[in-house]
Amino acid sequence: MKQDSENKPYYERYLSEDIPFDSDKQIAVIKCSICTGEKVAGFKSKEDGHFTEVMLIRGAKDLDLFKEIYKIEEIKKEY
């Protein structure tokens, strides 16, 4: 992981640039596994339903970080 003089890790600074979010074409979604309990945050296309994984959600801190990076208030859960 690339680091420079800033205190934030690389993924926090560039995640929104690497994987853009367009609220007109995409929905913020958390995919939850019924079997393992694993949660993955990402974006689902409104047009064709394609899901783009963005980050693993291990707890409330990760979810808050995802919301902060992409400036999202509400996230839909899918099982």
MOUR-V919953 format. One record per run of one state. SS is the DSSP state (H for helix, E for strand, C for the rest). FROM is the first residue (numbers start at 1). TO is the last residue. If there is no record, write none. Layout:
BEGIN
SS;FROM;TO
SS;FROM;TO
END
This chain:
BEGIN
C;1;9
H;10;18
C;19;25
E;26;32
C;33;38
E;39;45
C;46;50
E;51;57
C;58;59
H;60;70
C;71;75
E;76;78
C;79;79
END
